[in-house]
Amino acid sequence: MENHEYSGAFPDRNFRSLQADCENCFGLCCVALPFAASADFAIDKDAGQPCINLQSDFRCGVHTSLRQRGFRGCTVYDCFGAGQKVSHVTFGGNDWRQFPESAKQMIEVFPIMRQLHEMLWYLTEALALQPACQIHEALNLALNETERLTFLSPDTLREVDVTAHRADVNALLLRTSELVRAEALRQHKKSSKRQKTYSRGADLIGAKLRGADLRGANLRGAYLIAADLREADLRVADLIGADFRDADLRGADLTGSIFLTQAQLNAAKGDADTKLPPSLTHPTHWST
């Protein structure tokens, strides 16, 4: 099986290679991931079992009506480009239908690759943040090492201690957040609005935060489920791991927010007036 070799440098220091390209994936999220019948999924499915909606060409047969058919969870998920990487790099374009002997291995590798690509997303963003320039060298080393891991063979990739690597990366992301938010807060110290501080993992389920000044806030891992964030100012807020399920972001300003992902936006509600970082897009189900 042919594998691409790692060149020793990150091939494309932007987000293009870290965005899902379903046309070049063997439907891995539709096979590898398990889900249970719930508000997000209409049926039960075990890991390794192809979804009933997966067609022979690896496309979803109900892609345009997933939410109406009870598969909202599918519209939220984002693989950060891991699907096409596993399909065409790790397994050299050999799909699991034509080569069933590789199916189990491919299914095991996919979630590992997804975690590595998520880290690449955050590290790529961190390197673009000027206030964190003093740790750019360490961030660059972490990015290159993470990229190297994504080019390992399937057998070697399955042995990677992703938890330990994530802990090392997270320490750098925490420091990045501190530096960037500190600079932002210095710039806005004369703001007429009084800003409230939040601790990591804050319980803000259903919180009434319409129009809130959340610039530079630490909302890491915050529970913002069904929170009212209409017209809120979330510029330079750290949003890594924040749970935005059914949060109302209509008219909110998220430009310059730190470590926001497409999956978080997909889980929220918003509209054409919601301002986003240039690397992200308005979900198709948002109101216009």
N, C-alpha and C positions, 0 to 999 in steps of 0.2 A: 504494500500500500504506500502510495507516494505522499509524503508530508512536506509542506513548505518548511524551510529552515529559517530560524531567527537570525536577522542580519546584525543584531546588536544595537539597533537604534529604533525608536518608535517611528513607524513608517508614515504616519499622517497625524500631526499634532493638532487635530481638531476632532469634532464629534462625528464626522461622517461614518467612519468605520465602526462607531459604537452605537449606531442606530439600526434597528431591526430592518432587515431586507428579506421579507417573506418570500419573494420571488426566487431567492437563491438559498432557500432552506428546505430541508426535507420534513417540514411539519413537525419539528422536534418538540415544541411546546405542546402540540396536540397529541403527542404520544407519551413523552417522558413524565409529564406532570400529573399527579393525582388530583381529583377534586370530588367533593361530596355535594349531593343535592341540597341546595340552599337558595338564599336570595340572589346569589351570584352565579349559580349553575343549576341547570334544569335536571341534571342526572348525576348519578355516581359514576366515577371512572377511576380505575386503578392505575398506578404508575406503570408505564410500559404497554398499556392498552390503548390502541388508537381511538381517538374520539369518533363517535358515530357520524360526525359531520365532515370528517377528513376524506377528501377525494383521492383518486388514484394519482393525480398530479401534485399531491401534497398541498393543495389549496383547500380552504374552508368552503364548504358548499352553501353555508348560510352567513357568510361574512357580512353582508350588508344589512342583515336583520338579527344580529346576535343578541342585542339588548331586548328586542321585542320577543325573542324566543326563549328568554330566560338565561342567556349566557353572558351576563354583564361582566363577569370576571374575566372573560376572554378579551374584552375590549380594554381592560385595565392593565393587563400583563404586558411587560416589556422585557425583552431578553438582552438589551444593550448590544445587539449584534452578535451574540454568542451563537445563535442558530446557524447563520451562514458560515461562521468560523469553524464550527464543528463539522458542518456538512462538507465544506469544500477545502478546508485546510487540514484539520485533524484526521478526517477520513477520506481526503483526496477526491471528493465527488462521488464516492461509492455509497449509494443510499441503502437504507435498512431493508427495503423490500427486495432489491436485486441481490443483496448480500446479507441474508437473514442471520448469518453467523456473527455479524458485527452489531446486530440490533441491541443486545444487552449491554455491550460495552459503550455504544453510542448514547444510550439512555442514561448510563451512569456518569458519563463524561459531561453531558450537557449542563446539568446544574452547577458543576464545578466551574465550567467555562463561564457560565452566566455570572457567578460571583466575581470571577477575575475581571470580566468586562465591566461590571459595575464599579469595581475599584479603579479601573482605567478611566472611567467617566469622571469620577471624583478627582483623581490625580491630574487629569488633563485640565480640568477647571481650575484646580488649585494653582497650577503653574501659570495660569493666565491672570492671576490676582496679584497685582503689583505690591500691595501692602505686605504680602508674604514673601517678598523677594529674598529675605535673609535665610529662608529655608528652602529656596528653590533648588539648590543642589541636592539636598536630601530627597525632595519630592521627585526630582528627575531620576535619581537612582532607584527610588521605589517604583516609578512608572516603568523604567526599563526592565527591572526585575519581574514585575507583573506581566509585562508583555512577553518576556522570555518564557515564562511559565505557560502562556497560552499556546506556544508552539511545541510543547512537549508531545511525545507520542501518547496514545491513549493509555497504555499501561502505566507509563510514568506519571501522567497527569492524575490518574486515580490515586496515586500515592502522595500527592501534594498535601501538606498540612495547611489547608485554606484558612482554618481558624487562627492559627498562629500568624500567618501572613496578613490576614485582615487586621489583627490586633496592631501589628507594626504600622500598617497603612493608616489605621484609625488614629493613632497617636499623632501622626503628621497632619491629618485632617483637622484634628482638634486644635493643634497649634495654629494652623492656617486660619481657622475660624476666629480664634482669639485675636490674631493680628489684624485681620480684615475688619472685624466688628469694632475693635478698639479705635481704629482709624476713622471708621464711619461715625462712631459716637462722638469723637473729638470734633468732627466737622459739623455735627448737628447739636452740639452742646447748648447752643443759644436758641434752640427750638422753643416756641411758645407752648408746645404741648408737653405735658408731663408723661414720661414714658415709664411703663411698669415693667419690671424685670420678671423673667420666668426661669425656673430651674429646668434642667434637662429632664425630659419625659413628663412635662407638666400635663395635668389632667384638665383639658380645655374642651371636653366633650360638650357640644351644644352651647359653647360660650358665646355671649353677645359681644362681638368685637367689631361691629360695623364702624368703619371710619377710624379704627384704632391706629395709633402711631406705633408701629412695631419695627421701626427701622433699627437694624443692628441687634434685634432680639435673638436670644438663644432659644430656639424652638426645636432643638435636636430631640427626636423621638417623641415630640409632643402629641398628645391625643386630641386632634382637632376634628374628630368625627362630628359631622352635622353642625360645625361651628359657623356662626354668621360673620364672615369676613368681608362683606360687601364694602367696597371703597377703602379697605384697610391698606395701610402703607407698609409693605413687607420688604422694602428695599434693604439689601445687605443683611437680611435676617438669615440665620443658619437654619435650614429646613431639612437637613439630612435625617431621613427616617421618620419624619413627621407624618402622621396618619391623617390624610385629607379626605377620607371617605365621606361623600355627601356634604363636604364643607362648601359653603357658598362663597365663591371667589368673584362674583360679578362686580366688575369695576375696580377690583383690587389691583395694586401695583406691585408686581413681583420682579420687576427689572432689577438686575444686580443682586437678587437673592442668592444665597450660597447653597450649593449642593441640592438644588431642586431637580427632580427627574420627571420624565414624561409620564411614568406610571402614576406618580402622585397627582398630576394634573388630570389624568384619565379617570381617576377615582373621584374627582371633585366636580362641582358644578361651576360654570363660568359663562362668560359671554364675550362678544366682540370687544367690549371695553376693558376686559381683563388684560393687563399689560404683562408680557412675559419676556424672559431672557431670549436672545436671538437663536439659541441652540434648541429651543423647544417650540412646539406648535399648539395651536388651539385644537383640542379634541373635536372630532366631527359631531359629537352628540351635544356639545355646548350650544346654548341659544345664541342666535345671531341678531 
